């Protein structure tokens, strides 16, 4: 079947070639990755170089103090998807009891109490060590250059800084010093420099042994140790000791220490997979939200193709209802714990879930029943006032930013980052860096970055699958995707967007696998998502029956959704979705790439 759409216009071509392809959420990261490929590096060298550039050029969306997840295959084993695990755990002193004693009922959305152990840098260096070919200095050279010599600042960076300017000036002076030079919000296009971060990267390179016999791997491992135990770790641990304002409207010190930082290492894990229409979809395990996409596909797999067209009323309705069911299970069962994923992905269970979908929109929170398990049902808030703000009635602007993502209204507040690379040998990687954005917590002056806020995705209630627990990873929303066909990887894709990441990837998969769209057609096509689930980020509210749609879906489709009972929020025609993708045809070696035009920021490159 080929899906029909009211408009299959594409903003740019799907790139095609045989040498190598890169795509990301910022053109400078794409250019850096492609430059590595052109100079003989492989996909892992290129992705790592591009990722460190993203730390510099998209600082409102990610940073070195944050986290990342990736999924990849190597040319030597193109049929085995591997997860790059770059999600750090909660510190040893991050206990429910401590946070409750601080007067909190939710983990704050900003401030050092929300910081998990930073994991992104260690994960990228691990990937480079084990699967790359370049020296660390070569890979980091692009980011060092942009940090030291400057890069033209995105308008959205300035908008973010303006939103938190009062917070910076009144409560986070180290952030004001870096991001508001001269006391002013930098204008779009300003040549912005971060020499402290450039020096941090140079010192990591200098940590490598220069003695005869030292290998490339030795030098990368030395940088990893310096990050976890040396000057970086010491500065991070020292920074949290100073009490500062959090999104709760109250002041707290953090709890992370040197032992937490030294005790963590990124790693590799098997991917979770499901079969859909002759393709294998590979995601992280259920310590991330990735398997919710697998559940959604397993539910949809039982429908005829006409139910799966994301451009029709029937298709959008069916997809939204399937997503609600899978996301309810995410809340009920997912976390860094024992998750009954084989049962949740089983044909029998997904058939039971499928039977719940009617021609009307559900407004209920409906997790499924797993034998021997009691599903966790969170407090379902449609709005929330932190206890401190209820007492004081006000807080500095910007305190509730949380994860940069898309609000239920459709308002765009950021969206994390993403990068995909495929090389001529068949190495392929999809990765989603996030966290540690400039509005997360006070800047650490000696390092040029701040800590992340991923712990806001944990609960302070006991007995949930994602209760705040020392040494446990928060359930992350970072969810890159790899697609395999006939035992070989054919597509790497992903999107920023918090809770929306998999929701925006799903129409792409349906349009390309079932509908016959090209990658750029699938990215450009109008999209949508549900808000009818508890949000993963502070303040963790939900909108029963909520659906956010791009108005390009058409008035007839939107009116039909409203008639079915969806609470529809219309947003601009080019508002939702931040996808990029690269593909490879194993039979011919032809490579493709495509990237999101929304926001005029994401680009693909290749030849």
C-alpha positions in Angstrom: 0.0 0.0 0.0 1.1 3.6 -0.7 -0.3 6.2 1.6 -1.8 9.3 0.2 -1.2 12.8 1.6 -2.8 16.2 0.9 0.7 17.6 0.2 3.9 15.6 -0.4 5.9 18.7 -1.1 9.5 18.4 0.2 11.5 21.3 1.4 14.7 19.8 0.1 15.7 16.6 -1.6 16.5 13.3 0.0 20.3 13.2 -0.4 21.7 10.2 -2.2 25.2 8.9 -2.6 27.6 6.0 -1.8 30.4 7.6 0.2 28.9 8.7 3.5 25.9 10.6 5.0 25.5 12.8 8.1 22.4 14.5 9.5 21.8 16.4 12.7 19.8 19.2 14.4 22.5 21.8 13.6 24.3 22.4 10.4 27.7 22.9 12.0 27.5 19.5 13.7 26.5 17.9 10.4 29.3 19.7 8.6 31.9 18.6 11.2 30.7 15.0 11.0 30.8 15.0 7.3 34.3 16.6 7.3 35.5 13.6 9.4 34.1 11.2 6.8 35.7 13.1 4.0 39.1 12.8 5.8 38.9 9.1 6.2 37.2 8.7 9.5 34.4 6.3 10.1 30.8 6.9 11.3 31.8 6.6 14.9 34.6 9.2 14.6 32.2 11.4 12.7 29.3 11.1 15.2 31.6 11.8 18.2 33.0 14.9 16.5 29.5 16.2 15.7 28.3 15.5 19.2 30.9 17.6 20.8 30.1 20.4 18.4 26.5 20.1 19.5 27.6 20.8 23.0 28.9 24.2 21.8 26.4 25.3 19.2 23.2 24.0 20.8 23.9 24.8 24.5 20.3 25.4 25.3 19.5 21.9 24.2 22.4 19.8 25.5 25.8 20.0 27.3 28.7 18.0 28.5 27.1 17.7 32.0 24.1 15.9 30.5 23.4 12.4 29.0 22.9 10.6 25.8 21.8 7.3 24.3 22.7 5.8 21.0 22.1 2.7 19.0 24.5 1.4 16.3 25.7 -1.4 14.2 29.3 -2.0 12.9 30.3 -3.0 9.4 31.7 -6.2 10.9 28.3 -7.2 12.4 25.6 -5.2 10.6 22.8 -7.4 11.9 23.4 -6.8 15.7 22.1 -3.5 17.0 24.0 -2.3 20.1 22.9 0.4 22.6 25.4 3.0 23.7 24.4 3.6 27.3 25.2 7.2 28.3 22.6 7.7 31.1 24.1 8.2 34.5 22.5 7.1 37.8 21.3 9.0 40.8 24.1 9.9 43.3 24.4 7.8 46.5 22.9 10.6 48.6 19.9 11.2 46.3 17.3 9.5 48.5 13.6 10.1 48.7 14.1 10.8 52.4 16.6 13.6 51.7 14.4 15.3 49.1 11.3 15.1 51.3 13.3 16.6 54.2 14.1 19.5 51.9 10.4 20.2 51.6 10.0 18.8 48.1 7.2 16.6 46.7 8.7 16.4 43.2 12.3 16.3 42.1 12.9 19.9 40.8 13.2 20.6 37.1 16.3 22.8 37.5 19.1 23.0 40.1 21.7 20.5 41.2 19.3 18.3 43.1 18.0 17.2 39.7 21.4 16.2 38.5 22.2 12.6 37.6 25.8 11.6 37.2 26.9 13.2 33.9 27.4 10.4 31.3 27.4 11.9 27.8 31.1 12.6 27.5 32.2 9.2 28.9 29.8 7.5 26.5 31.1 9.3 23.4 34.7 8.6 24.4 33.9 4.9 24.9 32.3 4.7 21.4 35.4 6.4 20.0 37.8 4.1 21.8 36.2 0.9 20.8 34.8 1.6 17.4 36.4 4.8 16.1 39.8 5.2 14.4 40.8 8.8 15.0 42.9 10.3 17.8 41.0 12.2 20.5 42.7 15.5 19.6 41.5 15.2 16.0 37.9 14.5 17.0 37.6 17.2 19.6 39.3 19.8 17.3 36.1 21.0 15.8 34.4 21.7 19.1 37.5 23.3 20.5 37.7 25.6 17.5 34.0 26.7 17.8 34.3 27.2 21.6 37.5 29.2 21.5 37.2 31.2 18.2 33.4 31.5 18.4 30.4 30.5 16.4 27.3 32.6 15.3 24.8 32.2 18.1 21.4 30.8 17.3 18.5 33.1 17.9 16.9 30.4 20.0 19.9 30.4 22.4 19.3 34.1 23.0 15.6 33.5 23.5 16.4 30.9 26.1 18.8 33.1 27.9 16.3 35.9 27.9 13.7 33.6 29.5 16.1 32.9 32.4 17.9 36.2 32.6 16.2 37.2 35.9 17.1 33.8 37.4 20.7 34.2 36.2 21.1 37.7 37.5 19.5 37.2 40.8 20.4 33.6 41.7 23.0 32.1 39.3 25.7 34.7 38.8 28.2 32.3 37.2 25.6 31.6 34.5 25.0 35.3 34.0 28.8 35.8 33.6 29.1 33.2 30.8 25.8 33.7 29.0 25.1 37.4 29.5 28.5 39.1 28.8 28.3 42.7 29.8 24.9 42.0 31.4 23.0 41.7 28.2 21.4 38.9 26.3 23.5 38.1 23.2 21.8 38.9 19.9 21.3 36.3 17.2 24.4 35.9 15.1 26.7 37.1 17.8 30.1 35.4 17.6 29.9 33.6 20.9 32.9 32.1 22.6 33.2 29.7 25.6 37.0 29.6 26.2 36.5 27.7 29.5 35.0 24.8 27.7 37.7 24.9 25.0 40.3 24.6 27.7 38.4 21.8 29.4 38.6 19.7 26.2 42.2 20.6 25.7 43.1 19.4 29.2 41.3 16.1 28.6 43.5 15.6 25.5 46.6 16.6 27.5 45.8 13.9 30.1 46.8 11.2 27.6 50.1 9.6 28.1 52.8 10.7 25.7 55.2 7.9 26.6 56.4 5.6 23.9 54.1 2.6 23.5 51.0 4.5 24.6 48.1 3.7 22.2 45.2 5.7 20.9 43.0 3.7 23.3 45.3 4.5 26.2 45.0 8.2 25.5 41.2 8.1 25.3 41.1 6.1 28.6 43.3 8.7 30.2 40.8 11.4 29.2 37.9 9.3 30.6 39.7 9.0 33.9 40.4 12.7 34.0 36.7 13.3 33.4 35.6 10.9 36.1 38.3 11.4 38.7 40.4 14.4 37.8 39.9 18.2 37.4 36.5 17.9 35.8 35.1 15.6 38.5 36.5 17.8 41.3 35.0 21.0 39.8 31.6 19.3 39.4 31.6 17.9 42.9 32.6 21.2 44.4 30.0 23.2 42.4 27.0 21.4 44.0 28.0 22.4 47.6 26.7 25.9 47.2 23.0 26.3 47.9 21.2 27.9 45.0 17.7 28.4 43.6 15.8 25.4 42.2 12.5 25.3 40.2 10.8 24.6 43.5 11.3 28.3 44.3 13.6 27.3 47.2 17.3 27.1 47.7 19.2 23.8 48.0 22.6 22.3 47.7 23.2 19.3 45.5 24.3 15.8 46.7 26.7 14.6 44.0 30.3 13.8 45.2 33.5 12.5 43.8 32.7 8.9 44.6 29.5 9.1 42.4 31.5 10.5 39.5 34.4 8.0 39.8 32.1 5.1 40.2 30.2 5.5 36.8 31.3 4.2 33.4 29.2 4.3 30.2 28.7 0.9 28.5 27.2 -1.1 25.7 23.9 -3.1 26.0 21.8 -5.3 23.8 19.0 -3.5 22.0 15.3 -4.2 22.6 13.6 -5.1 19.3 10.3 -5.9 17.7 9.3 -7.1 14.3 7.0 -4.9 12.2 6.0 -5.4 8.6 9.2 -7.2 7.7 11.5 -4.9 9.6 13.3 -5.1 13.0 13.0 -1.9 15.1 15.8 -1.5 17.7 15.6 0.7 20.8 17.1 1.0 24.3 15.9 -1.2 27.1 13.0 -0.1 29.3 15.2 2.1 31.5 14.4 4.5 28.6 11.1 5.1 26.9 12.2 3.5 23.7 10.2 0.2 24.1 7.0 2.3 24.2 7.5 2.8 20.5 8.0 -1.0 20.1 4.8 -1.6 22.0 2.9 0.9 19.8 4.1 -0.8 16.7 3.2 -4.2 18.1 -0.3 -2.9 18.8 -0.6 -1.3 15.3 0.7 -4.4 13.6 -2.7 -6.1 14.0 -4.5 -3.4 12.0 -4.9 -3.2 8.2 -2.7 -0.7 6.4 -5.6 1.8 6.0 -5.6 2.3 9.8 -1.9 3.3 9.8 -1.9 6.3 7.4 -0.8 9.4 9.5 -2.4 11.7 7.0 -6.0 10.5 7.5 -8.5 10.9 10.3 -8.7 7.1 10.8 -4.9 6.8 10.8 -4.2 9.7 13.2 -6.9 8.5 15.6 -5.7 4.9 15.6 -2.1 5.9 16.1 -2.9 8.3 19.0 -5.0 5.7 20.8 -2.2 3.1 20.4 0.3 5.6 21.7 -1.8 6.3 24.8 -1.9 2.7 25.7 1.9 2.2 25.3 2.7 5.4 27.2 0.4 4.3 30.1 2.5 1.1 30.3 5.6 3.2 30.3 4.5 5.0 33.4 3.2 1.8 35.0 6.2 -0.5 34.4 9.3 1.2 32.9 12.4 2.1 34.9 15.9 0.9 35.9 14.4 -2.2 37.4 13.0 -5.6 36.5 10.5 -4.8 33.7 8.4 -7.5 32.1 9.2 -6.4 28.6 8.8 -9.8 26.8 5.2 -9.9 28.1 4.5 -6.3 27.2 5.7 -7.0 23.7 4.0 -10.3 23.3 1.4 -10.9 20.6 -1.2 -12.0 23.2 -0.8 -8.9 25.4 -0.7 -6.5 22.4 -3.9 -8.0 21.1 -5.6 -7.3 24.4 -4.4 -3.7 24.3 -5.5 -3.4 20.6 -9.0 -4.5 21.5 -9.3 -1.4 23.7 -9.1 1.0 20.8 -12.6 2.1 19.6 -13.8 4.9 17.3 -13.8 7.3 20.3 -10.8 9.0 21.9 -10.0 7.8 25.4 -9.5 10.3 28.2 -8.5 7.7 30.7 -5.1 6.5 32.0 -5.2 2.8 31.1 -2.1 0.7 31.9 -2.4 -3.0 31.1 -2.4 -5.9 33.6 0.7 -8.0 33.9 0.4 -11.2 35.8 1.9 -10.9 39.3 2.4 -7.1 38.9 0.5 -4.1 40.2 0.7 -1.3 37.7 1.9 2.0 39.1 -0.7 4.8 38.7 0.8 8.2 39.4 -1.0 11.2 40.8 -2.6 12.6 37.6 -2.2 16.4 37.8 -3.7 18.7 35.1 -1.8 21.6 36.8 0.7 21.9 39.6 2.0 24.5 42.0 5.1 23.6 44.0 4.6 23.9 47.8 7.1 26.7 48.0 5.4 28.7 45.3 2.0 28.1 46.9 3.4 29.7 50.0 5.2 32.6 48.4 3.1 33.1 45.3 6.0 34.0 43.0 9.3 32.9 41.7 12.0 34.2 39.3 11.3 33.8 35.6 12.5 30.6 34.0 12.4 28.4 37.0 10.0 25.9 35.5 11.8 25.3 32.2 12.6 21.7 32.9 13.5 19.6 29.8 13.4 21.9 26.7 10.5 20.3 24.7 7.1 21.1 23.3 4.4 22.2 25.8 0.9 21.0 25.5 0.0 24.3 23.8 2.5 23.5 21.1 4.9 26.2 22.3 8.4 25.2 21.4 10.9 25.5 24.2 13.9 23.6 22.7 13.9 19.9 22.0 17.3 18.3 22.8 19.6 17.3 19.9 20.1 14.4 17.5 22.7 13.1 15.1 22.8 10.2 12.6 25.8 9.0 10.5 26.4 6.2 8.1 29.6 5.5 6.3 30.6 3.7 3.1 31.6 0.6 5.0 28.2 0.1 6.6 28.8 1.5 10.1 25.7 3.3 11.2 24.8 5.2 14.4 21.8 7.1 15.7 22.3 9.1 18.9 20.3 11.6 21.0 22.4 13.8 23.3 20.6 15.9 25.9 20.6 17.4 29.4 23.1 19.8 30.8 21.5 22.7 28.8 22.5 26.1 29.9 19.3 26.6 32.0 19.7 23.4 34.0 21.8 24.6 37.0 24.5 27.2 37.7 27.5 27.3 35.3 30.7 25.8 36.7 33.1 28.6 35.7 36.3 26.6 35.4 34.6 24.1 33.1 32.3 26.2 30.9 29.2 24.1 31.5 26.7 23.0 34.1 25.1 19.8 35.4 22.0 18.2 34.0 18.5 17.6 35.4 17.6 14.1 34.4 16.5 13.1 38.0 13.4 15.1 37.5 12.1 12.0 35.7 12.0 10.0 38.9 9.2 10.0 41.5 9.4 10.7 45.2 6.8 8.1 46.0 8.0 4.7 47.1 7.3 1.5 45.2 7.2 3.0 41.6 9.3 1.5 38.8 11.1 4.9 38.6 11.3 6.0 42.2 14.4 8.1 43.0 16.9 5.5 44.1 20.7 5.9 44.6 22.6 4.1 41.9 19.6 3.7 39.6 19.2 5.4 36.3 16.2 7.8 35.8 13.9 6.6 33.1 15.1 8.7 30.2 13.1 10.0 27.2 16.2 9.8 25.0 15.3 7.3 22.3 17.2 6.9 19.0 16.1 4.3 16.6 17.8 1.8 14.3 15.8 -0.2 11.6 17.0 -3.5 10.2 15.7 -5.5 7.2 16.8 -9.0 6.3 19.3 -8.9 9.1 21.1 -5.7 8.1 20.7 -2.1 9.3 18.9 0.1 6.8 17.9 3.3 8.7 19.1 5.3 11.7 16.8 8.0 12.8 15.7 10.0 15.8 14.3 13.3 17.1 14.5 15.6 20.0 11.3 16.3 21.8 11.1 14.8 25.3 8.0 12.7 25.6 7.3 13.4 21.9 10.5 11.8 20.5 9.0 8.4 19.7 5.6 9.9 18.9 7.2 11.9 16.1 9.4 9.0 14.9 6.3 6.7 14.6 4.7 8.5 11.6 8.1 8.5 9.9 8.3 4.7 10.3 4.8 4.2 9.1 5.2 6.5 6.2 8.4 4.9 5.0 7.8 1.2 5.8 4.1 1.0 5.0 3.4 4.1 2.9 6.4 4.2 0.5 7.5 7.7 1.4 11.1 8.9 0.9 13.0 9.9 4.0 12.5 13.7 3.3 8.9 13.2 2.4 8.3 11.5 5.7 10.1 14.1 7.7 8.4 17.0 6.0 4.9 15.5 6.2 2.6 17.0 8.9 2.7 15.3 12.3 1.1 15.2 15.7 1.4 13.8 19.3 -0.7 13.0 22.3 -0.5 14.8 25.6 -2.8 12.3 27.3 -0.2 10.9 29.6 1.7 12.1 32.6 4.7 14.2 31.4 8.1 12.9 32.2 9.4 16.3 33.2 8.7 18.7 36.0 5.9 19.5 36.8 4.6 16.2 35.4 1.1 17.2 34.4 -1.1 15.7 31.7 -4.1 16.7 29.5 -6.7 13.9 29.3 -7.5 13.2 25.6 -5.1 15.9 24.5 -3.7 15.9 20.9 -1.4 18.4 19.4 -1.5 18.6 15.6 0.1 20.6 12.9 -2.6 22.5 11.1 -1.3 21.2 7.7 -3.1 17.9 8.5 -6.1 19.7 7.2 -9.4 21.0 8.6 -11.4 17.9 7.6 -9.0 15.6 9.4 -8.8 17.8 12.5 -12.5 18.3 12.7 -12.9 14.5 12.5 -10.5 14.0 15.4 -12.5 16.5 17.4 -15.7 14.7 16.6 -14.2 11.5 17.9 -13.5 13.2 21.2 -9.8 14.3 20.9 -9.0 17.6 22.7 -7.1 19.1 19.8 -4.6 21.9 20.0 -3.7 23.3 16.6 -0.2 24.6 16.1 1.7 26.1 13.2 2.0 24.0 10.0 5.7 23.6 10.5 6.0 23.2 14.3 6.2 19.6 15.4 9.0 17.1 14.8 12.7 17.5 14.7 13.7 14.3 12.9 16.8 13.4 11.0 17.6 10.1 9.3 20.3 8.3 7.3 19.7 5.1 5.3 21.6 2.4 3.6 20.5 -0.2 1.0 22.7 -3.2 1.7 22.0 -4.6 -1.8 23.4 -1.6 -3.7 25.4 0.4 -1.1 23.3 3.5 -1.9 23.1 5.9 1.1 20.5 8.5 1.8 20.0 11.3 4.3 17.3 13.8 5.3 16.8 16.3 8.0 14.1 18.5 9.6 13.4 21.9 8.0 11.3 23.1 11.0 13.2 25.9 12.7 15.6 26.3 9.8 18.4 24.6 11.8 18.7 20.9 11.0 20.6 19.8 8.0 21.9 16.7 6.2 25.1 16.4 4.1 26.7 13.6 2.1 27.9 12.3 -1.2 
